[in-house]
Amino acid sequence: MKNVPDAYMHKLEETAITTLEHVRDLDFRNETVELDGKRFTNCTFDGGVLKYSGGDTEIGSRCSTTGIRPRFVGAAWRTVLLLHAFGLLSYDPFAKEPNDWPAQTPVAED
């Protein structure tokens, strides 16, 4: 019985991975890419925005990012706000000027 929780968690993870849309071998340049519900393999993200709302996603080890900004919406944005309230973020999630944001700084969905 000790292994039941581990086996159960493995099955949940396996199910999550198999239900994701598989996106592979694509180059995304200066565009907004929705992450939720997708599994990315061998993809390049150059500039643009990675939009995440808190759902299942997987970004494989053969993916690369350069100069992207994550955009958190819904549950993911509420998580950012909670972390900010506890002082656990090293940036201001409310900064409105894009030129003041370093690369990799999240932006809110308006």
C-alpha positions, 0 to 999 in steps of 0.5 A, spaced: 500 500 500 505 504 501 506 505 493 499 506 491 500 514 492 506 514 488 503 509 482 497 514 483 501 520 482 505 517 476 498 515 472 496 522 473 502 525 470 502 520 465 495 522 463 496 529 463 502 529 458 498 524 453 492 529 453 496 535 451 497 537 444 504 536 441 507 542 438 514 540 435 519 543 431 517 550 430 520 557 431 516 562 434 518 569 433 515 575 436 508 572 437 504 570 443 504 563 444 498 560 448 502 555 453 496 551 456 494 544 454 500 544 450 507 540 450 512 543 446 518 539 443 524 542 440 521 549 439 524 556 439 521 562 442 524 568 440 521 575 442 514 575 443 510 573 449 508 566 452 501 566 455 500 562 461 493 561 465 495 555 470 493 549 466 497 543 464 503 544 459 510 542 458 516 545 455 521 540 453 529 540 454 530 541 447 526 548 447 529 554 447 527 562 449 530 568 448 527 575 450 521 572 451 516 575 456 511 571 460 504 573 460 500 570 466 492 570 466 487 567 470 489 562 476 496 564 474 496 571 475 492 570 481 498 566 483 503 572 481 499 577 486 499 572 492 507 571 491 507 579 490 503 580 497 508 575 501 514 579 498 516 573 494 517 576 487 524 580 485 520 585 480 514 589 480 508 585 477 504 592 476 510 596 472 506 598 466 511 601 461 514 595 457 521 599 456 522 598 464 521 591 464 527 586 463 526 580 459 523 574 462 518 579 466 511 577 467 506 582 464 498 582 466 493 581 461 489 587 460 
